[in-house]
Amino acid sequence: DLSHNQLEVIGRKTLRGIPALKNLQLDNNRLTCMDETVLHGMNDLEVLTLNNNNLTSLGKDIFEELFRMRTLRLSDNNLICDCHLSWLARWLRRAPRLGLYTRCFSPNNLKGQNVADLHEQEFKCSGLVERPSGECVSEPQCPHPCRCADGIVDCQEKALTKVPDHLPEATTELRLEQNAITEVPPKAFAPYKRMSRIDLSKNEITKIASDAFLGLKSLTSLVLYGNKIKDLPAGIFHGLTSLQLLLLNANEISCIRKDTFKDLHISSFLSLYDNNIQSLANGTFDSLRSIQTLHLARNPFICDCNLRWLAEYLHRNPIETSGARCDTPKRMQRRRIEALKDEKFKCKGVEEFRTRLAGECLIDSACPSGCSCEGTLVDCSARGLKEIPKDIPMYTTELLLNDNEIGRIKSDGLFGRLPNLQKLDLRRNRVTGIEENAFEGSARLTELLLSENKIREVHNKMFVGLTNLKTLKYYNFFIFDSPSYYQFCYYCYYYYYSNLLSNPFNCNCHLAWFAEWLRKRDLSGGSPRCHAPPRVKDVPVQELPHHEFKCTSENDQGCLGDNYCPPKCVCTGTVVRCSRVRLREIPRGIPPETSELYLDVNEIQTIHADRLSHLKSLTRLDLSNNQISILANFTFANLTKLSTLIISYNKLQCIQRDALAGLTSLRIISLHGNDISMIPDGTFKDLKSITHLALGANPFMCDCSLRWLADWVKRDYVEPGIARCAEPHAMRDKLLLTTPASAFQCKSRVSYEILAKCDACYTFPCANGGECEALPERQYICRCAPGYHGQHCQYMIDACYGNPCRNAGTCKVLEEGRFSCHCPAGFSGDRCETNVDDCLNNKCENNATCVDLVQAYECRCTPGFMGEYCETKIPFCTKEYNPCRNGARCVDHFTHYTCECVVGFSGENCTINVDDCQNNMCQLDGVNDYACKCPGDFTGKFCEIAPMVAMLYPQTSPCQHHDCKNGICFQPMGSNDYICKCAPGYSGKRCEYLTSLTFVHNNSFQENGVLLYDGQSEHLAVELFNGRIRVSYDVGNYPVSTMYRL
């Protein structure tokens, strides 16, 4: 299918290599000639359409070998019915069903008459008329009205409006100056490898394709002066390695990319004179190694710090002969660049930002009039502005427009020209609305302040382009509702702050999405509340359950906006185009006035009738190239004005009987290229206006159930004779249109594969004796036999119920009620209870101990080493690692260190002041000493001598000779004997029995570890496992008994 293109000639070799072609559609092109032999050898060609072209004649033998031709269309051409076309009348009379409505265009006396109805004598040639050769000349040797000689094509002053399409292959010089050419198209001169000079001067050229001069490696001169060129596309001169002369003067060029001249190594003359260039990037002329003359004058150069390099370059290379001068800043105005000293080129304030990206063609604007600029902040606040200034610099990162009178944010591409904008303040204006796509291109904007405006509606394309928005403030709006579903901030991927307070939200069914959206995001900025309906007034939106968002006949107001267009779609007038945007379903909210809807080339699987039923004005619906598998009953029932329905190239298997009900205005329907085998009788009963039905490329089951369709297509010939039978075998490849209805017979049972296309139960999806129950739209449900469950009754209640495998192991059922555990990486054992030893191939060094983890290990270093693998010796007692304090001396023992403390301090690092009052009643602590103030008549340094018997105490104290094993001796008051106070875990009169284990500290910092283990083949173990105490013991039976602490 090559229809609806701009083909002009079908030459002798155009269709070479496709002899098996059966269908060739060339209608609606600009064909003026078809070679007489182009169709020779295509013996299988059945359909040829040439309607609506510019053919004036056809070669006598063009249809000579087309014996299987069944469709030929030649109407709406410019056929000249002279003596050379008489053969066509004879041929059409022999094939009366081919070429219907083929009419003469000239001469006047025959104009409009059917060719087949004319007699032989009416085809006349006046005078000496040369017989057409039958061949098509596709490439003229010399373009009209140019002159060609000796490789030179001279087209100067010929009023040409475009570059000639064809030139002699040997052209070396092309003169196109002083014409009206406006554009140089891609690869305009690529076929002419010998081209050495091109002159395009004094034209009206405004656009040049980036590959316009591709392949011209022999080009030495290129003249482009005197045009209206504003931009030189990237790579335009790349590959022109032989270019010596390049004239670009007298244009409107505003910038030169840094690599524009990168391949012009031998160029000697370059003119950029009289353009609009404001700055040039350092390195622009580095590739011009042979440059001798450079013209830069009459350009408005900004002589700031970014152009200092040019002065240095011209000092080293005195090749600029036109007298280039500065235009701004004012302090440098009219001064010659080559005469200025380098230090004169300075940047003040924001000047540096304007020209720093000149090599990327990003020359920035000056600070807007009336605004102030500081760094990358542009402050236009409180200036009485009624619209946003158009000349905001591209370097702007923060734009303050608050406290003005701006009324509407327009979609004029302004914010797309501010690629660095991060914060936009529009508070306290008079903004009533934001046009769709107004912020498109503002990918770096993170903060948008819109509070205290007059916006009443938030639509789904309001924030398109704000992919990094994090803060959005719009309190004190007048929002009553928001768009259906989640689309008002569909593009705000990083959105974390929103202020929605003081908005009277109507919590009906249209706002249910919003509650879910709020719950999924941890947004700061207040909790919006419902304003209506009364039963939920003042309830926080995100706390309202989904079933409470209800619509009633009195409260069904939604907010799609007057200019609503579904996401990813383009709406122009009443035409909605959603093609090639990877839609998985038909979008909601399609404007009701839509007349044409294009949903082709997407991933739609189901047609939701409720999303189309409101389109009362729809005349064209294109659903081609999707993944639709079924047309359910009454899908298009409300589309009474639909005239064209295209569902070709889907995965359509089933058309239910009433799927097309209600389409009384349908003229064209295409079901071509699907997987349809059967169509129920009566499916087309409502198609009263049908003129074209496309059913080709479907595997039809041509038995008695399809006989009605064979009769139906023969009635008005609405099917072009393409649809063929695929089954049964006796009917294979026969046409529905031409095969007699009597041949459609039921002689065998229809295969389950075909029946399953509309009834999925014929795929027998239910296992283990389950019964399949068919549901609408090819759905089904399995009724399982006792003992089985699952969508397809595929699961049996078995030994794996409850999953006895540990550590996320997968249980697999074996025969006879047994099971096995498939362990995840890092575990093994019958029940995946064993952590695989990852220490087998460890990298621990210096005698470090490897500790096995889950799919990992840890190296525990021996004293004196550190690092992930204990590979580093700890540098004890160095300046970087000396933990000893209070004047202590550090001693390095290789594996550890010690601190030799001065008198009065203790501890590992000598950080503890020795408590000399410890174990004494008196607490007047000093350094290395203490003093006791004795009560009553007690005496002695330690007040240890009681009255009367003080001299006897040291010899008579019972604790002088005690036998406490694991504790301390204690003499109670008034007793002559002592008792032993045991340390934790010990008991007995002398603390001689170990009765329990205790931790040194109160807390454990690991969830797993062995506390106690005893035994070899039989054992008792106490351990921490996942933060709980686990006790396991093995006394010879299996499995091992295990107990957990709750």
HELIX and SHEET records of a PDB file:
HELIX    1   1 CYS A   83  LEU A   85  5                                   3    
HELIX    2   2 SER A   86  ARG A   94  1                                   9    
HELIX    3   3 ASN A  108  LEU A  110  5                                   3    
HELIX    4   4 VAL A  115  ASP A  117  5                                   3    
HELIX    5   5 GLU A  120  GLU A  122  5                                   3    
HELIX    6   6 CYS A  305  LEU A  307  5                                   3    
HELIX    7   7 ARG A  308  ARG A  316  1                                   9    
HELIX    8   8 LYS A  330  MET A  332  5                                   3    
HELIX    9   9 ILE A  337  ALA A  339  5                                   3    
HELIX   10  10 ASP A  342  LYS A  344  5                                   3    
HELIX   11  11 GLU A  351  THR A  355  1                                   5    
HELIX   12  12 ALA A  358  GLU A  360  5                                   3    
HELIX   13  13 PHE A  415  ARG A  417  5                                   3    
HELIX   14  14 GLN A  487  CYS A  489  5                                   3    
HELIX   15  15 CYS A  509  LEU A  511  5                                   3    
HELIX   16  16 ALA A  512  LYS A  520  1                                   9    
HELIX   17  17 PRO A  534  VAL A  536  5                                   3    
HELIX   18  18 VAL A  541  GLU A  543  5                                   3    
HELIX   19  19 HIS A  546  GLU A  548  5                                   3    
HELIX   20  20 ALA A  609  ARG A  611  5                                   3    
HELIX   21  21 CYS A  704  LEU A  706  5                                   3    
HELIX   22  22 ARG A  707  ASP A  716  1                                  10    
HELIX   23  23 HIS A  729  MET A  731  5                                   3    
HELIX   24  24 ALA A  741  ALA A  743  5                                   3    
HELIX   25  25 TYR A  752  LEU A  755  1                                   4    
HELIX   26  26 ALA A  760  THR A  763  5                                   4    
HELIX   27  27 GLU A  815  GLY A  817  5                                   3    
HELIX   28  28 ALA A  950  LEU A  952  5                                   3    
HELIX   29  29 TYR A  953  THR A  956  1                                   4    
HELIX   30  30 PRO A  958  HIS A  961  5                                   4    
SHEET    1   A 2 VAL A   9  ILE A  10  0                                        
SHEET    2   A 2 CYS A  33  MET A  34  1                                        
SHEET    1   B 3 ASN A  23  GLN A  25  0                                        
SHEET    2   B 3 VAL A  47  THR A  49  1                                        
SHEET    3   B 3 THR A  71  ARG A  73  1                                        
SHEET    1   C 8 ARG A 147  ALA A 149  0                                        
SHEET    2   C 8 ILE A 152  ASP A 154 -1                                        
SHEET    3   C 8 GLU A 173  ARG A 175  1                                        
SHEET    4   C 8 ARG A 197  ASP A 199  1                                        
SHEET    5   C 8 SER A 221  VAL A 223  1                                        
SHEET    6   C 8 LEU A 245  LEU A 247  1                                        
SHEET    7   C 8 PHE A 269  SER A 271  1                                        
SHEET    8   C 8 THR A 293  HIS A 295  1                                        
SHEET    1   D 2 GLU A 183  VAL A 184  0                                        
SHEET    2   D 2 LYS A 207  ILE A 208  1                                        
SHEET    1   E 2 PHE A 301  ILE A 302  0                                        
SHEET    2   E 2 CYS A 326  THR A 328  1                                        
SHEET    1   F 7 SER A 372  GLU A 374  0                                        
SHEET    2   F 7 LEU A 377  ASP A 379 -1                                        
SHEET    3   F 7 GLU A 398  LEU A 400  1                                        
SHEET    4   F 7 LYS A 423  ASP A 425  1                                        
SHEET    5   F 7 GLU A 447  LEU A 449  1                                        
SHEET    6   F 7 THR A 471  LYS A 473  1                                        
SHEET    7   F 7 TYR A 497  ASN A 499  1                                        
SHEET    1   G 2 ARG A 408  ILE A 409  0                                        
SHEET    2   G 2 GLY A 433  ILE A 434  1                                        
SHEET    1   H 2 PHE A 505  ASN A 506  0                                        
SHEET    2   H 2 CYS A 530  ALA A 532  1                                        
SHEET    1   I 7 VAL A 570  THR A 572  0                                        
SHEET    2   I 7 VAL A 575  ARG A 577 -1                                        
SHEET    3   I 7 GLU A 596  TYR A 598  1                                        
SHEET    4   I 7 ARG A 620  ASP A 622  1                                        
SHEET    5   I 7 THR A 644  ILE A 646  1                                        
SHEET    6   I 7 ILE A 668  SER A 670  1                                        
SHEET    7   I 7 HIS A 692  ALA A 694  1                                        
SHEET    1   J 2 ILE A 630  LEU A 631  0                                        
SHEET    2   J 2 CYS A 654  ILE A 655  1                                        
SHEET    1   K 2 PHE A 700  MET A 701  0                                        
SHEET    2   K 2 CYS A 725  GLU A 727  1                                        
SHEET    1   L 2 GLU A 771  LEU A 775  0                                        
SHEET    2   L 2 GLN A 779  ARG A 783 -1                                        
SHEET    1   M 2 TYR A 788  HIS A 789  0                                        
SHEET    2   M 2 TYR A 795  MET A 796 -1                                        
SHEET    1   N 2 THR A 810  VAL A 813  0                                        
SHEET    2   N 2 PHE A 819  HIS A 822 -1                                        
SHEET    1   O 2 PHE A 827  SER A 828  0                                        
SHEET    2   O 2 THR A 834  ASN A 835 -1                                        
SHEET    1   P 2 THR A 849  ASP A 852  0                                        
SHEET    2   P 2 TYR A 857  ARG A 860 -1                                        
SHEET    1   Q 2 PHE A 865  MET A 866  0                                        
SHEET    2   Q 2 THR A 872  LYS A 873 -1                                        
SHEET    1   R 2 ARG A 889  ASP A 892  0                                        
SHEET    2   R 2 TYR A 897  GLU A 900 -1                                        
SHEET    1   S 2 PHE A 905  SER A 906  0                                        
SHEET    2   S 2 ILE A 912  ASN A 913 -1                                        
SHEET    1   T 2 LEU A 924  ASP A 925  0                                        
SHEET    2   T 2 TYR A 930  ALA A 931 -1                                        
SHEET    1   U 2 GLY A 967  PHE A 970  0                                        
SHEET    2   U 2 ILE A 979  CYS A 982 -1                                        
SHEET    1   V 2 TYR A 986  SER A 987  0                                        
SHEET    2   V 2 TYR A 993  LEU A 994 -1                                        
SHEET    1   W 4 GLY A1009  GLY A1015  0                                        
SHEET    2   W 4 HIS A1019  PHE A1025 -1                                        
SHEET    3   W 4 ARG A1028  ASP A1034 -1                                        
SHEET    4   W 4 SER A1041  TYR A1044 -1                                        
END                                                                             
